[in-house]
Amino acid sequence: MNEEFEEFPAAAGNGAGAGDVSAMVDHLFRNRAGQMVSYLTRLLGPQHLELAEEVVQEALIKALQRWPHTGVPENPAAWLFQVARNAALDAVRRNSLFSEKQPALVAELERAVSPAMDLSGADLRDDELRMIFMCCHPALSRNACVPLSLKTVGGFSVTEIARALLADETAIAQRLVRAKKQIRESGISFELPVGAALAERLDTVLETIYLMFNEGYAAHSGEDLIRLDLCGEALRLGRLIADSGVTQPRVHALVALMAFQAARLPARVDELGDIVLLEEQDRGRWDQRLIALGFQHFGKSAEGEEISEYHIQAAIAAVHARAQTAERTDWREILALYDDLLAVNDSPVVGLNRAVAVSRVHGAEAALAELEALANQAALRSYYLLPAVRGHLLMDLGRMEEAAFALREAMGMPCSEPERRFLRRKLEECGE
């Protein structure tokens, strides 16, 4: 989650072992594959997205094969760009589909890449930006946007995407194939939208990024509560948009929200991977650089008159970030902000979170009354946190038998293994 991605230092001569080279290539793949695929897609055209991915993959395989014997180049990222360009050049010369624009493409691809090539330029960032917006085109299925963004911009493999989204690999692969076919056949452009189309697409992009972040911040099931790679990639993409010419106040609000939440990740689980509740976290472990980044973007989000859901959520996260101890948290301000959030998004999940704030301001009995109003909401029927919060409130009131019943109900619903272990510990506290 560093503000800038750093390259691995080049290994001297042939001294780098196969493991070192493999780790370096994996690092470069995660941080540079999206740039390379985006750059080549701009040149070749969106209909040749798969070709761009293939030549980038080919470059990475060549690095794994050659570098253990030849040593790592002084600028390994530039080396990969050069090899990928050469492979694309060969494909353009061989493929009759490029006949009309072959001379211009060949001229562009034949430009030499300096070993000291600057890979932090605005052109490459703009290519990635175009790629994100193409992945979130309204013509594409919404459930394909996240996998396609992770694959083309984030450098995630199909296996990693399936694991991150808790989906079957075959299903993810099929979504990607269908999305790329749509891009190829519907003539989706690689240009940034403008006007109303930009506003419409931007909302989809932000939803995709926040969905990605949330899946990393609190996995819905599986062995791990947190997936740092997803959180880091979502924050990187958010910052990429926030630093571009298409940014809006709500983009800065989303980046602020993700930065505030990501700052807590080091303290969110213990050394065994078990959940540590917010009020019990060691705030000395919160990442102060990310908190500072959050306040920086939170300030920028105040420019203009727009107030989005991201603004209010970021404001709630900022209250927590400002509190040096759990006891000094301003729960009255948080409750007022949840009232504002309900006015924007009257969802049961927001209502559940508000009930927690009610318990801190008005007590557990008042919060239980709030939960009763949510009990019949279809969206919460299989949401383990509803009975889990009820159980926690009942424990606060000393009603242990009722609390145990609610906690057992929560354990029967889908959740991650760390969350299940947390519920078991609470059951033990109830005397079971």
N, C-alpha and C positions, 0 to 999 in steps of 0.2 A: 504494500500500500504506500510505498514511497511516492513522493510527488513526481519524481522522474525515474524512469526505468534505467538501470545501469547495466551495461554490458559486462559479461564475465571477462576478466583479464585474459589476454591471449596467452596460451601456454607456450613455453619456450621450446622451440625445436620439436624433437620427437619425444620429449619428456612427459607429455600428457598421456595418461592411461586411457584405455577404452571407456572406463567408467566416467572419467573426467570429461571426455569428449561427449559422451552420451548426455551427461548433465548439462553441458554447455549448449548442445544442439536443442535439447528440450527447452531450455531457457529462451534461446533465440526464437524457437518455433512459437512459444507462447507470446513473445513480445514483438515479433517481427512478421509472422506469417500473415496476419491481417493486413499489415501495410503492403506487403508484396502482392497478395491476392487482389487488394483494392486497386493498387497501381496498375496491375496487368489487366484487370477488368475494365478500367477506364480506356486503356489502349485497344484491347481486343473487342470490347463491347460486352454488355451484360449477357447476351446469348451464348458467350463463350466463357462463362463463369467457371464451368467444370474444367475447362482447359487451363485456366489460370491456376486453379487449385492443384491440378495435376503437375504442372511444371514447378510449382513451389514445393510440393511434396518430393519431387524428383531431386531438387536442389538439396533438400534436407537429408535425403538418403545418401547422396553423394558425399555430403559432409561427414556423415557417420562412417562411410567406407574409407574416405581418404585421410581425414585429419589424424587418426591414430598413427598413420605412417608418415605423413608429410609434415605434421605439426599444424597448429591452428594459425590461420592467417592473422596478420596484424589487425585487420578490420574484418572480423568474421561476418558481420551483418552485410557489409558491402560485397563480400565474396558470394554470399548467398543470393543477393540481388543480381549479381553478374551472371551466376550460373542459371538462375531462373529466367533471366532475360535471354540468354543464349538458347535455352530450351524452347522458349516462346518463339524466338526467331526461327528456329528450325521448323517448328510446327506451322508457322505462318507461310514459310516457303513451300512446305509440302502440301498444305491444305488448299484445295481449290475454292473453298468458301471465302477465302480472303483475297481472291483475285482482283476485285475492284479496288480495294484500298491497300493492296499489298505493298506498293512502292512507298507510301507514306508510313506504313507500319514498320517496314524494314528499316527505313531511315531513322525512325524514332528508336527502334530496338538496337540498332547498331551503334548508337552513341556510347562511347566508352564510359565505364563506371570507374571513377578514381578509387584506389585503395583507401583513400582518406575521405570517401564520400560522406557528406553530411546527411544523415538520415532523419534529422529532426525538422526538416523544412516544412513550410506551410503547404506545399503541393501534396506531400504524402498525407498530412493531416486532413486536407480537404478530400482526398480520395477515400480515406476511412469514413469521413462524414457522409459522403455520397453513398458509400456501401451500407451504412446503418439505415439511411432513409430508404434505400432500395429494398433492404430486408424487411422493412415495415410498410411496404407499399399496400394500399387498400385492396388491390387486386389479389393479394396473397391471403391465404387462410390465417386467421389470428393465431392458431395453435402452431403455425410454422414459423412465426416471426422470431420467437426466442431461440429455437434450435438453429435457424438459419443465421441469426446474428452471432450466436456462440461459435458456429462453425467457421463462418467466413471472416469475421472481424476478431473474434477472441482466440482463434486457433485451437478450439476444443475438438477432440475426436468424437466420433459417433458414440463410442463407449463412454467417454466422459460426460457427454450430453445426456445420455440415457441414465447414467448414475446420478447426475445432478438433478434431473427432472423426474427421477423415479419412474422411468418409463422403459418399455422394452426396446432393445437396440433395433430390432427389426422395424418397429413402429416409427422410431426416430428416423431411421434410414429412409423409410417410405415417405415420411413427411418432407424430408430434404429433397428427395427425387422429384416429388410432385411440385414443390416450390420452384425448383430450378427449371422444371419443364414449363411451368407458368411463365417464368421470367423469359425463357427462350421463345415461347410461342406467342406471348401477348405483347411483345415489343416494349417491355418496361424499360425506361431510360435510366441512365446512370447520372442524371442531372439532379441537382437539388430542386425541390418544388418551390414555388413562389406563391405569395398571396394567401388566399383561403386554403389552397392545397397544402401549403407549408404548415399552416396552423393545424389543419386536420391531421396531417402525417406526424407532426411533432408530438401531439398527444399520444399517438400510438407508440412512437419511439420511447417516450417517457414511461408509459405503462410497461413496455417490454423491459426497459432497464430496471425499473423498480421491482417487477416480478422476478427478474434475475437476482437482484439483491436480496429480496425477501427469502427466496429459496436457499440462498447461501447463509442468510442470517439465522433462519430457524427452519431447518429441513423438516418436511412433513412426516418423514419416516426414515428408517435406516439406522445405522450404527452411530453416526455423528450428528450432533446438533448443529454444528457450524461447518460451512464449506467456504473457506477463505478465498479460494480461487474465484468463485462466483461473485462474492462481495467485491473483491478487488477489481474484477473485470467490469462490473456494473459501475463502480465509482470512476474507473478510468474513462468509460464511455460517456458518463454524465459530464465529466470535466472537459472531455473533448468537445461536446456540444456547447457547454457553458463558455468555453474560450473561443467559440467561433462567431461568425457574423450572423448566424441564424438564431442565436440565443434569445430567450425571453425571460422575464423575472421568474416564471415558474420553473425554468431549468435550474437557475441558481438555488431556488427553494428545495428542489429535489436533491441537488448535490449537497446542500447543507444538511438535509435530513439524513442522507446516507453517511456523510462524514461523521455526524454526531453519533449515529448508531454504531458505525464501524469502530469508533473510538473505544467502545465498551467491550469489544470482542475479546481482548486479552484477559478480561476479568469475568467473562460470562460463563466459563466452565472452569472446573478445577483440574488438577493434574490427572485425575482419573477420567476426565471427560464428562463429569456430572454437572448439572445445572447449578449455577449460583444466582439466586434471585437478586434483582436490582438493588434492593435495600441492604443486601448482605455483601455486595461486591466491594473489593478493595479498590477504591477510586484512585489510589496511587498508581494502579496498573492501567488506568485509562490512558489512551494515546493522546497526549496534549497537542501534538502536531495536527492530528485529525480534528480535534476540537477547535483549534485555531482556524483550520481550513473551513470548518463548518460555519464559524462566526463570520469569516470573510465572505462566504457566499450568501449567508443569511442577510448580511448588510446589503449586498447587491440585489437580493430578491425584493427589497423594499422599494426599489426604483420603479416608478410608474404607479398606476392605480389598481393593477391586477392583484386579487387575492384568491389563490387557488387552494385546493385541498393540501397540496404539498407545503404551502406557506404555513398553514395551521399546524400540520404535523411537525414541521421543522421547529415551530415556536414551542411546541410541547417538548421536543427533544432538547431544545436550548435551555429550558427551565431545569431539566435534569443535569445538563452539562455544567450549568452555573453553580449548582449546589455542591459545596465542598464535602458535605456529609449527607447521608440519607435523611437525617432529622431536619436539615435545613432546606429541604425541598419545599417549594411553595405549591402545595397541593390545591389551594384555592384558585390560584392562577391556572393551574393545569385543568381543573374542573371547568372553569370559565372557557378555556380554549376548547375543551371537548364539547361544550354546548355550541360553540361556533362551528366546530367540525360537523356536528350532527345536522346543523342547518345547511351545510354544503353536501354532506354525504350521510343520509339517514340510513346507514347500514347496521345490521345487528352486531357486527363485529365492533364497530365504533361504539355502539351502545354498551357492549360488554366491557370495553376498555374504560368507558366513562363510569361504569358501575364501580370499578376499582378505585377511581378517583373519588367517587362518592363515599366509599368506605373510609378513605383517609380524612375526609372533611366532616362527614356526618355520622360515621360509624357503620358497623357491620350490618345492623338491622335495616338501616336505610338502603344499604347496597343490596341486601337480599330482596327487598321489595322491587328494586330495579331489575334484578335478574328474573323475578317472576313474570315481568312484562315481556321478557325475551324468550321464555321457555318454549313457546309454540312456534318460534321462527324457524322456517324450513331450513334456512342457511346454517343454523346452528345445531341441527339435529344430530349430526355426526362430528361435531366440533368439540374435542375433548376439553377445551379450556372452559366451556360453560359449566359443566359439573365440577371441574377442578377448582374454579374460582368459588363456586358455591361451597365446596368442601372446605376450602381455606377460610371462608367467612364463618362457617359453622364452627370450625375449630377455634376461631377467635372468640366465639360466644360460649365455648365450653360444651357444645352439643356434639360430643364425639361420635355417638352412634349414628346420627344423621350425617355427620361429616364423612364417616367411613363408607356409608352407602353411596354418597356422591362421588367419592374418590374411586370406588370400585366401578361405578358407572363410567367414569372418565377412562379407566384402564381398559375398558371394553371397546374403546373407540380408537381409530387410527392415530398414531403419534410415533415419534422417534424413540429409540431405545433409551437415550438419556432422559427424556420426558417420562417414560414409563418407570425408570428407576426412581425418579423424583417422586412420582405418585406412590410408589411402594414405601419410600421413606416416610411420606406423610401418613400412610396407613399405619405404619408402625407407631408413629406418634399418637395415633388414635387408640392404641392399645391392641392392634391386630397384628 
